[in-house]
Amino acid sequence: MAQATWQRVKRASSPLSTSAVRAMEDLPWFAALPAEERSYVGLVLHAGLDAFALWLREPDRPPPVGPEVFSAAPKELTRVVTLKQTVQLVRVAVEVVERAVPRLAAPGDEPALREAVLRYSREIAFAAADVYAAAAEARGAWDARVEAGVVDALVRGHAGELTLSRAGSLGWSRVDWVVALAAPAAADLDPGALRATARYRGLSLLTGVAAPALVLVLGGSGDTAEAVAHLVEALPPGPVVVGPVVGELATAAPSVQEALAGLTAVAAWPGAPRPVSAQELLAERAVLGEPAARRRLLEEVYRPLAAAGGDLLGTAAAYLEGGSSVEGTGRALFLHPNTVRYRLKKVIDAVGYDLTSPREALVVRLALLLGRASPP
C-alpha cells in the first residue's frame, strides 16, 4: 500500500473520529450518555484509527489489535455501554471510515484500503468481546465476594444497612417475603444456574456457604411454598431445610440460622420430607442442645399450655406419660374419656400440636420436660 495512503489516514484520524462520534449521536442511547462518557468513546476511536494507520505501513503483519486499544477509556465504561451497543458503535465508525476511503486512498489503493478497513474492524470487534469478557469475569468474581459477605453477615446475625446496600448492588429487589434454605454443600453445584432459575420466576436469590452447608436466601412475591419447591428441584439430592418466612432481608438472619440448625438435626429424622421446615425439626434441634429451639419450645408450647387453664397442661402430661391412651388418662385423672378428648382438642387450639400424632406428641413431651426443668 502506498505511503501516501497511510499518511492520509494518519492525518485524518482526528477528524474521522470526530465525524464518527457525531454520527453516533443518531443512536438515542448514545446521545443520552453524559458528555464525559461520549468523550471516552472519542478517545478510543482516535486510538484505534492511529493504530490502523500504523498497521497500514505493514499490512502483511497481523493487525495490532487487542484490549489495549480500549485502554483510553476507564473499565467502568463497560457497565454503562453494553457489548451490543459497542458493536453498534463499531458499525457506525466503520461506515464513516468507508465513506472516506475514496479521498484517503492513493490512486489504485482504494480496493486494498477497503479490505484493510473490513479486516481491521473485525479484529476490533473481537478485541471488544475480549474486553467485555474480562470485565464480566472480574465483575463476577467481585459480585461473588460481595454475595458471600452478605450471606455470612446473615449467618452471624449482623445484617446492617451496609449488608442490605450490598445486596441491592447484586440485584436484590423489593420483595414481599424472604425465606432461607440450607442444604449440604456440593462441589459441582452452579450458583449461577440457581440464580438463573430464580430470575426466571421473578425471584431474588443470594447464595453462600457456611461450611459444610449451602445457604440460599430467597425473596419474592406470591406463593412462597411454590417458589421454594421450584428452587428445591434445582438442588442435588439430599436434605433441604427451610427456615421461617420473614418480611424482609433485614430480618432474615433468624431464618438463616434456624435453617442451618435444622440441617444439623435433620439426620435424626430419617423419614423427613424434602424440603422440611426448621419448625418441624424443633424436637431434634432441642435434643441437640440448640438454645433457640429450646427457647421456642418453652415460649410456644409449655408456657401457652400452662397459661391456657382448664388443666390442659396436666391432661397433656398424663396422656403422654400414660401411653397415649384416652381411657388410661381418664382413669388417672378421674375423667370421662370424652372429657379427655375435649381437652386434647383444646391443646391443639392452644399450641397447634396434636398429641395423637407421634411426632407432634414428641415435641410437646420435650416442651414439658424443658418446662419442668427450667427456673420459674
C-alpha positions as CSV (number, residue, x, y, z in Angstrom):
1,M,0.0,0.0,0.0
2,A,1.4,3.4,-1.0
3,Q,3.0,5.6,1.7
4,A,0.6,8.4,0.8
5,T,-2.4,6.3,1.8
6,W,-1.4,5.5,5.4
7,Q,-0.1,9.1,5.8
8,R,-3.5,10.4,4.8
9,V,-5.3,8.0,7.1
10,K,-3.0,9.1,10.0
11,R,-3.7,12.8,9.4
12,A,-7.4,12.1,9.1
13,S,-7.7,10.1,12.3
14,S,-8.7,13.1,14.4
15,P,-11.4,14.5,12.1
16,L,-12.6,10.9,11.3
17,S,-13.1,10.2,15.0
18,T,-15.0,13.5,15.4
19,S,-17.2,12.6,12.5
20,A,-17.9,9.2,13.8
21,V,-18.8,10.4,17.2
22,R,-21.2,12.9,15.6
23,A,-22.8,10.1,13.6
24,M,-23.1,8.0,16.7
25,E,-25.3,10.7,18.2
26,D,-28.1,9.4,15.9
27,L,-28.3,6.5,18.3
28,P,-30.7,7.6,21.1
29,W,-28.9,5.7,23.9
30,F,-25.6,7.2,22.9
31,A,-26.9,10.8,22.7
32,A,-28.3,10.3,26.3
33,L,-24.8,9.5,27.7
34,P,-23.1,12.2,29.7
35,A,-20.6,14.2,27.8
36,E,-17.6,12.7,29.7
37,E,-18.6,9.2,28.6
38,R,-19.1,10.2,25.0
39,S,-15.6,11.8,25.1
40,Y,-14.1,8.4,26.2
41,V,-15.7,6.8,23.1
42,G,-14.0,9.5,21.0
43,L,-10.6,8.8,22.6
44,V,-11.0,5.1,21.9
45,L,-11.9,5.9,18.3
46,H,-8.8,8.1,17.9
47,A,-6.5,5.5,19.4
48,G,-8.0,2.8,17.1
49,L,-7.6,5.0,14.0
50,D,-4.0,5.8,14.9
51,A,-3.2,2.1,15.3
52,F,-5.0,1.4,12.0
53,A,-2.7,4.0,10.2
54,L,0.4,2.4,11.7
55,W,-0.7,-1.0,10.6
56,L,-1.2,0.2,7.0
57,R,2.5,0.7,6.8
58,E,3.0,-3.1,7.1
59,P,-0.4,-4.6,6.2
60,D,1.1,-8.1,5.8
61,R,1.6,-8.5,9.5
62,P,-1.4,-9.2,11.8
63,P,-3.4,-6.2,12.9
64,P,-2.1,-4.9,16.2
65,V,-5.5,-5.0,17.8
66,G,-6.0,-6.1,21.4
67,P,-7.7,-4.9,24.6
68,E,-5.1,-2.2,24.8
69,V,-7.0,-0.3,22.1
70,F,-9.7,0.3,24.6
71,S,-7.4,1.4,27.4
72,A,-8.1,5.1,26.7
73,A,-11.5,4.6,28.4
74,P,-11.9,3.5,32.0
75,K,-13.0,-0.1,32.7
76,E,-16.2,1.3,34.4
77,L,-17.4,2.2,30.9
78,T,-18.3,-1.4,30.3
79,R,-21.0,-1.1,32.9
80,V,-22.6,1.9,31.0
81,V,-22.1,0.7,27.4
82,T,-23.1,-2.9,26.7
83,L,-21.3,-5.2,24.3
84,K,-24.2,-5.0,21.9
85,Q,-24.0,-1.2,22.0
86,T,-20.3,-1.3,21.4
87,V,-20.9,-3.4,18.3
88,Q,-23.3,-0.7,17.1
89,L,-20.6,2.0,17.7
90,V,-18.0,-0.1,15.7
91,R,-20.5,-0.4,12.9
92,V,-21.1,3.4,12.8
93,A,-17.3,4.1,12.9
94,V,-16.6,1.6,10.1
95,E,-19.3,3.2,7.9
96,V,-17.8,6.7,8.5
97,V,-14.3,5.4,7.5
98,E,-15.6,3.5,4.5
99,R,-17.2,6.7,3.2
100,A,-13.9,8.4,3.5
101,V,-11.9,5.7,1.6
102,P,-12.1,7.3,-1.8
103,R,-10.4,10.5,-0.6
104,L,-7.9,8.7,1.7
105,A,-6.7,6.1,-0.8
106,A,-3.9,6.9,-3.2
107,P,-4.6,6.0,-6.8
108,G,-5.0,2.3,-7.1
109,D,-5.1,1.7,-3.3
110,E,-8.9,2.0,-2.8
111,P,-9.7,-1.7,-3.0
112,A,-6.8,-2.6,-0.7
113,L,-7.8,0.1,1.8
114,R,-11.5,-1.1,1.8
115,E,-10.3,-4.6,2.5
116,A,-8.0,-3.4,5.3
117,V,-10.9,-1.4,6.9
118,L,-13.0,-4.6,7.0
119,R,-10.2,-6.8,8.3
120,Y,-9.3,-4.3,11.0
121,S,-12.9,-3.7,12.1
122,R,-13.4,-7.4,12.5
123,E,-10.3,-7.5,14.8
124,I,-11.7,-4.5,16.7
125,A,-15.0,-6.4,17.3
126,F,-13.0,-9.4,18.6
127,A,-11.0,-7.2,20.9
128,A,-14.2,-5.6,22.3
129,A,-15.5,-9.1,23.0
130,D,-12.3,-9.9,24.9
131,V,-12.6,-6.7,26.9
132,Y,-16.2,-7.4,27.9
133,A,-15.4,-11.0,28.8
134,A,-12.6,-9.9,31.1
135,A,-14.8,-7.3,32.7
136,A,-17.6,-9.8,33.2
137,E,-15.2,-12.3,34.8
138,A,-13.8,-9.6,37.1
139,R,-17.3,-8.3,38.0
140,G,-18.5,-11.9,38.6
141,A,-15.6,-12.5,41.0
142,W,-16.3,-9.3,42.8
143,D,-20.0,-10.0,43.0
144,A,-19.3,-13.5,44.3
145,R,-17.2,-12.0,47.1
146,V,-19.9,-9.4,48.0
147,E,-22.6,-12.1,47.9
148,A,-20.6,-14.3,50.2
149,G,-20.1,-11.4,52.6
150,V,-23.9,-10.7,52.7
151,V,-24.7,-14.3,53.4
152,D,-22.0,-14.5,56.0
153,A,-23.5,-11.5,57.8
154,L,-26.9,-13.1,57.8
155,V,-25.4,-16.3,59.2
156,R,-23.8,-14.3,62.0
157,G,-26.8,-12.2,62.6
158,H,-25.2,-8.9,61.6
159,A,-27.4,-7.7,58.7
160,G,-26.8,-4.0,58.9
161,E,-27.5,-1.2,56.4
162,L,-24.2,-1.9,54.6
163,T,-25.2,-5.5,54.1
164,L,-28.6,-4.5,52.7
165,S,-26.9,-2.0,50.4
166,R,-24.5,-4.6,49.1
167,A,-27.4,-7.0,48.5
168,G,-29.1,-4.2,46.4
169,S,-25.9,-3.9,44.3
170,L,-26.3,-7.6,43.5
171,G,-29.8,-7.1,42.1
172,W,-31.8,-7.9,45.2
173,S,-35.1,-6.2,44.6
174,R,-38.1,-5.2,46.8
175,V,-39.9,-8.4,47.9
176,D,-43.0,-9.4,49.9
177,W,-41.3,-12.2,51.8
178,V,-37.9,-13.7,52.5
179,V,-37.0,-17.3,53.4
180,A,-33.7,-19.1,54.0
181,L,-32.9,-22.7,52.9
182,A,-30.0,-24.9,53.9
183,A,-28.7,-27.9,52.1
184,P,-25.4,-29.9,52.1
185,A,-22.8,-28.1,50.0
186,A,-22.0,-29.7,46.7
187,A,-18.8,-29.1,44.8
188,D,-20.5,-29.4,41.4
189,L,-23.4,-27.1,42.2
190,D,-23.5,-24.0,39.9
191,P,-24.8,-21.0,41.9
192,G,-25.3,-19.1,38.6
193,A,-27.7,-21.7,37.4
194,L,-29.7,-21.4,40.7
195,R,-29.8,-17.6,40.3
196,A,-31.0,-18.0,36.7
197,T,-33.8,-20.3,37.9
198,A,-34.8,-17.7,40.5
199,R,-34.7,-14.8,38.0
200,Y,-36.8,-16.7,35.5
201,R,-39.6,-16.8,38.1
202,G,-39.1,-13.2,39.2
203,L,-37.4,-14.1,42.4
204,S,-34.3,-12.7,44.2
205,L,-31.6,-15.2,45.4
206,L,-28.4,-14.9,47.4
207,T,-26.2,-18.0,47.8
208,G,-23.3,-18.7,50.1
209,V,-21.5,-21.4,52.0
210,A,-21.4,-21.8,55.8
211,A,-19.3,-24.9,55.9
212,P,-20.4,-27.6,55.3
213,A,-23.8,-26.2,54.3
214,L,-25.1,-24.3,51.3
215,V,-27.2,-21.3,52.3
216,L,-29.9,-19.9,50.0
217,V,-31.7,-16.7,50.8
218,L,-34.8,-16.5,48.6
219,G,-37.1,-13.5,48.2
220,G,-40.1,-12.7,46.1
221,S,-43.9,-12.3,46.0
222,G,-46.8,-14.6,45.5
223,D,-46.9,-18.2,46.8
224,T,-43.8,-18.9,49.0
225,A,-44.2,-22.7,49.0
226,E,-44.4,-22.9,45.2
227,A,-41.3,-20.7,44.9
228,V,-39.4,-22.9,47.4
229,A,-40.5,-26.1,45.6
230,H,-39.1,-24.8,42.3
231,L,-35.8,-23.9,43.8
232,V,-35.5,-27.3,45.6
233,E,-36.0,-29.0,42.3
234,A,-32.8,-27.4,41.0
235,L,-30.8,-28.7,44.0
236,P,-28.9,-32.0,44.0
237,P,-30.3,-34.9,46.1
238,G,-30.1,-34.6,49.8
239,P,-32.0,-32.9,52.7
240,V,-33.2,-29.3,52.3
241,V,-34.3,-27.4,55.4
242,V,-36.5,-24.3,55.1
243,G,-36.4,-21.6,57.8
244,P,-39.3,-19.4,58.9
245,V,-40.7,-16.8,56.4
246,V,-39.9,-13.2,57.3
247,G,-40.9,-9.9,55.7
248,E,-37.6,-8.5,54.5
249,L,-34.0,-9.2,54.1
250,A,-33.1,-7.1,57.2
251,T,-34.8,-9.6,59.4
252,A,-33.7,-12.8,57.6
253,A,-30.8,-13.7,60.0
254,P,-33.0,-15.9,62.3
255,S,-34.4,-17.7,59.3
256,V,-30.9,-18.5,58.1
257,Q,-29.8,-19.6,61.5
258,E,-32.8,-21.8,62.0
259,A,-32.4,-23.4,58.6
260,L,-28.7,-24.2,59.4
261,A,-29.7,-25.6,62.8
262,G,-32.3,-27.8,61.2
263,L,-29.8,-29.1,58.6
264,T,-27.6,-30.2,61.5
265,A,-30.5,-32.0,63.2
266,V,-32.3,-33.5,60.1
267,A,-30.2,-36.7,60.2
268,A,-32.0,-37.6,63.4
269,W,-35.2,-37.9,61.4
270,P,-34.6,-40.4,58.6
271,G,-38.1,-40.0,57.2
272,A,-38.0,-36.2,57.0
273,P,-39.7,-34.8,53.9
274,R,-37.8,-32.8,51.3
275,P,-37.9,-30.0,51.9
276,V,-38.6,-30.0,55.6
277,S,-39.3,-26.9,57.7
278,A,-37.0,-26.0,60.6
279,Q,-40.2,-25.8,62.7
280,E,-40.8,-29.5,62.1
281,L,-37.4,-30.3,63.4
282,L,-37.8,-28.5,66.8
283,A,-37.6,-31.7,68.7
284,E,-34.4,-32.9,67.1
285,R,-32.8,-29.4,67.4
286,A,-33.8,-29.2,71.1
287,V,-32.3,-32.7,71.8
288,L,-29.0,-31.5,70.2
289,G,-29.0,-28.6,72.6
290,E,-29.8,-25.7,70.3
291,P,-30.8,-22.8,72.6
292,A,-33.2,-21.2,70.1
293,A,-35.1,-24.4,69.7
294,R,-35.4,-24.9,73.5
295,R,-36.5,-21.4,74.0
296,R,-39.2,-21.8,71.3
297,L,-40.5,-25.0,73.0
298,L,-40.8,-23.1,76.2
299,E,-42.4,-19.9,74.7
300,E,-44.6,-21.6,72.1
301,V,-45.6,-24.8,73.8
302,Y,-45.0,-25.1,77.5
303,R,-46.0,-21.6,78.7
304,P,-49.1,-21.3,76.5
305,L,-50.3,-24.7,77.8
306,A,-49.7,-23.6,81.4
307,A,-51.5,-20.3,80.8
308,A,-54.4,-21.8,78.9
309,G,-56.1,-23.1,82.1
310,G,-58.6,-25.9,82.1
311,D,-55.8,-28.2,83.3
312,L,-54.6,-28.7,79.8
313,L,-51.0,-29.0,80.9
314,G,-51.9,-31.7,83.4
315,T,-54.0,-33.6,80.9
316,A,-51.3,-33.4,78.2
317,A,-48.7,-34.7,80.7
318,A,-50.9,-37.5,81.9
319,Y,-51.8,-38.5,78.3
320,L,-48.2,-38.5,77.1
321,E,-46.8,-40.3,80.2
322,G,-49.6,-42.8,80.4
323,G,-49.0,-44.4,77.0
324,S,-51.1,-42.0,74.9
325,S,-54.3,-43.8,76.0
326,V,-57.5,-41.7,76.3
327,E,-59.1,-44.3,78.6
328,G,-55.9,-44.6,80.7
329,T,-55.7,-40.8,81.0
330,G,-59.3,-40.7,82.1
331,R,-58.7,-43.3,84.8
332,A,-55.6,-41.5,86.0
333,L,-57.4,-38.1,86.2
334,F,-60.8,-39.5,87.2
335,L,-62.3,-38.0,84.0
336,H,-64.7,-39.3,81.4
337,P,-62.9,-40.3,78.1
338,N,-64.9,-37.7,76.2
339,T,-63.6,-35.0,78.6
340,V,-60.0,-36.2,77.8
341,R,-60.7,-36.0,74.1
342,Y,-62.2,-32.5,74.5
343,R,-59.1,-31.3,76.3
344,L,-56.8,-32.9,73.7
345,K,-58.6,-30.8,71.1
346,K,-58.2,-27.7,73.3
347,V,-54.4,-28.5,73.3
348,I,-54.5,-28.2,69.5
349,D,-56.3,-24.9,69.8
350,A,-53.8,-23.6,72.3
351,V,-50.4,-24.6,70.8
352,G,-51.2,-26.2,67.4
353,Y,-49.9,-29.6,68.2
354,D,-52.0,-32.8,68.0
355,L,-51.0,-35.2,70.8
356,T,-52.4,-38.2,68.8
357,S,-49.6,-37.6,66.2
358,P,-46.4,-39.3,67.4
359,R,-44.1,-36.6,66.0
360,E,-46.2,-33.8,67.4
361,A,-46.5,-35.6,70.7
362,L,-42.7,-35.8,70.9
363,V,-42.5,-32.0,70.5
364,V,-44.9,-31.4,73.4
365,R,-43.3,-34.0,75.6
366,L,-39.9,-32.3,75.2
367,A,-41.5,-29.0,75.9
368,L,-42.9,-30.4,79.2
369,L,-39.5,-31.8,80.2
370,L,-37.8,-28.4,79.5
371,G,-40.6,-26.5,81.2
372,R,-40.3,-28.6,84.4
373,A,-36.5,-28.3,84.4
374,S,-36.5,-24.5,83.8
375,P,-36.5,-22.0,86.5
376,P,-39.8,-20.3,87.1
